[in-house]
Amino acid sequence: MLASTVPNIRAYHPAFAYEIACIVQEGLRRMFVDQEDYFYYLTLENENYPMPAMPEAVEEGILRGLYKFRPAPERRELHVQLFGSSAILREALRAAEILEERYHVSSDVWSATS
């Protein structure tokens, strides 16, 4: 929240290694190749958890700050959108499992990187 008050900062809270890779690659391009006056702030966690493969065509969403990480396998009559950022994204994924198994509610899970 505080970072949003600085006009030339790009703040991110990635959950997975591929998100970090996209953000760092874009940061290097903008700051060193394009010589833009930005700096990047990444909040990283030290929790040990499996890193998934990068879904197709999510680069733009990662950089914009939001993308659909996992769509519902089957959309039910009761359907919700779940959002998570950084390590909390794993909890959103677990919530999606609980909603499906116990309450038959489908959900799309979104990663909020910024």
Secondary structure, 3 states (H helix, E strand, C coil): CHHHHCCCEEEECCCCHHHHHHHHHHHHHHHHHCCCCCEEEECCCCCCCCCCCCCCCCHHHHHHCCEEEECCCCCCCCEEEEEECHHHHHHHHHHHHHHHHHHCCEEEEEECCC
